[in-house]
């Protein structure tokens, strides 16, 4: 469903991403790994529309989307999380999820001002969807707490729930396990697999936690210094000499 | 520590001297064709010196003084207040608001004409501040040219009535809509800017509108302004002694009561009151709607909001346009109240005052903003005797506020949507 072809991103004299290609099929978890500064997040930023790539193509469901504004890309069904959690801290947990459903709600000002029945049902629906996902990530009892007061692991889960209420087709997770303890990482592992299995969402994952990556990925792309280094199944990557030299060997 | 304080205190004292002596001390005296610069009188010199000493001492013992002030509970009774439960707070708020509105409905019949007039002005400022609160407090866009939309509203009514004989009630929605349109058109190029840059550009826009009004003499009358703006009518009843327009009747004759110029003032006050209440209610509702949440989300974290499919331009534009709409409302009422408007009424100082109201009241907080609007508008009127020092008192009040309650009179307490436990 997602096909990135020869993606390049140049910042002045710095070629941060050079001819990277990757593809994601439906019902698949694809990981991008590589040493710090390899350009993984830059690839993400290009895919999610935050950067306009200087070269290459990005096809989502057959349509070229490179250079499309970020908010339009997320409306197409490609939603991302961030390396550093970005929640609306002074809003409550449930409100974070309501903001995300902005476009599912009736945008008509008048019907909102008058609280028409139609508006009410929509608002009710989005609250239901929010509480469903809160339950799913285990945050239901914290629904009315300000998001900024959650523990770090909970914030991570809330961020994923916030993406899921938009009903995406493709979820892009940027280092979701960063800062989590081993047991939280295990939960995250299960959650991501269940997103794929139960909700038919494809996942692109940037992650440094190798056990997580090897465990859940269907395929892995390795990037080093902006260039693609290898791609294949976890087993192939584990046994690839270049990858071991460039990346795993250092660990 | 002490050495640092001493140095700082000396510096402050010298600054005081350098600033105060020329401003207060020097006098220009005309003698024949020449102008002579006179030095300060002994009394002024002594006063300036005393002030410098006071500044020196305060800065020297600043930490102790501030600690003492912080301890005094009477000065800041709200400091250690426990936040109220949301349900309880909302109930209390609605009771207090209803009482205030009912009181405000009957109040003008018992007070003097001047007081009612002032109250109308306060209500206009409340509308303006509530509108700006959407832009600055909720959406987090610093707008220093807000007065431009106020001017658009006022001039729309003035021009329409002068050239086409529009009545107040027809011009009211038109003025607001035109102001909103201006907000929309201005917003498009401007809203990609952020923070300081946005502030500067909006400031420029405010000045452009004023200077345009000043210079398009053939249309707007330039600095001479536009007079003879009609008063609002009540179902075709005019409030003047004699009926000006054909087909209208006069209020006092229809009701069979004696003519009083107060009727008109009270009627305007009531119109302003109704409009201010509508403004407050509409904005209150907007805050709880998806648009309101989008404003806040964009203010909190723009990147995250965009990644969730919120269009930055659309969300910011909606805040800007809605803010401008209510400024247009206020402008129309203002034009009708004054009966005469000129570009003089829409200088930058107005924008600054409205912004000061929002900041003093507590960004985003409606009740806080309303209280601040009352305080900021009435205090200068009450302090008319010290008219020369009005701005000084105003400034001092601002500084004190920033020291004691930097978050504003009643900082915004967001009303959260609660997820009820489901069985």
Interface residues (C-beta under 8 A of the other chain):
Chain A: X48 X50 X69 X70 X71 X72 X74 X75 X79 X80 X82 X86 X87 X88 X89 X90 X91 X92 X94 X95 X98 X99 X100 X102 X103 X105 X106 X107 X109 X112 X113 X127 X130 X131 X134 X140 X143 X144 X162 X163 X166
Chain B: X282 X285 X286 X289 X290 X291 X293 X294 X296 X297 X300 X301 X303 X304 X305 X306 X307 X308 X309 X310 X311 X312 X414 X416 X417 X418 X419 X422
